Amino acid sequence: ERLEDFENQPGRLNLLPGIKYTRIIDDSYNSSPLAVKAALETLSQLKCAGNKFAVLGDMLELGDYTKKAHQEIGELVAKLAIDYLITVGERSHSTAESAKEFGMNPDRIFSFDNPENAGCFLQDRIAEGDLILVKGSAAMSMERITKEIMAEPQKANKLLVRQK
């Protein structure tokens, strides 16, 4: 009986309505290799009428494993046949390069230095029926991207992390 009072925590695999009749999987709270892989698997299994976008920010605090971890994510994006890969941050360039190496169309891979530029790009690129996963380490502030493309940005304080 308490389930009806349950609310998802902001930034933790929340499905939100996006602009242009898209859907967003907002998983912007934080990131690790295992969490990104799980989120990508979820994205790949969900049905949508349009394209699937993986919008991935840097994974931080991985030490010597940083480059390899990002490369593994790029490989998985390519193998899961995600339609578009958008990377944010310097470390995520390895993700983009790896996705290309494993056969993803380079014309569907875009890299940005910050979430604001990625959000503006997505506003123009996404279309009705698309499904967009947004994920990255907390310090990457990937929730800024979600705010740029969510249907009701006035609800950001309630629905997104780090809005104060």
C-alpha positions, 0 to 999 in steps of 0.5 A, a space after each residue: 500500500 505504500 508503493 503509491 507514495 513512492 517517487 523515484 529519486 532525481 537523476 536515477 533512471 527516471 523516465 521524463 517527457 522531452 521536447 518534441 514528444 521525445 522521452 528522456 532517461 535521466 540517469 544524471 546523478 552519477 556514473 561508474 562503468 557498471 552503471 553506464 553499462 546497465 543504463 545502456 542495456 536498459 536503453 537498448 531494450 526499451 522500444 521507441 518509434 525514433 532513434 536512441 541517443 546515448 548522451 554520456 559524460 566523463 566517468 571520473 575517479 577511475 585512476 589508471 582504468 580511466 581510458 580503458 573504461 571509456 573505451 569499453 563503453 564505446 565498444 558497448 554502444 557500438 555493439 548495442 546498435 545505439 543510433 547516436 552517441 553524444 559524449 561530453 568531456 575530455 575523457 569521453 573522447 575515448 568513448 567516441 573513438 572506441 565506438 568508431 573502431 567497433 563499427 558505429 557510423 562516425 556521422 552519428 557520433 558527436 563530442 562536446 566539451 560541456 553539457 550546455 553545448 551538448 544540450 543545444 545540439 540535442 535540441 536541434 537534433 532530436 525528433 518525435 519518438 526519440 529516446 535519450 539516455 543522459 548519464 555522467 559523473 556528478 561533476 559533469 553536471 549532465 542534468 543541465 542537458 536534461 533540463 535543456 531537452 525536458 518538456 517541462 523545464 519549470 519542473 526541474 527543481 523537483 525532477 532533477 538533481 543539483 538544482 538549488 
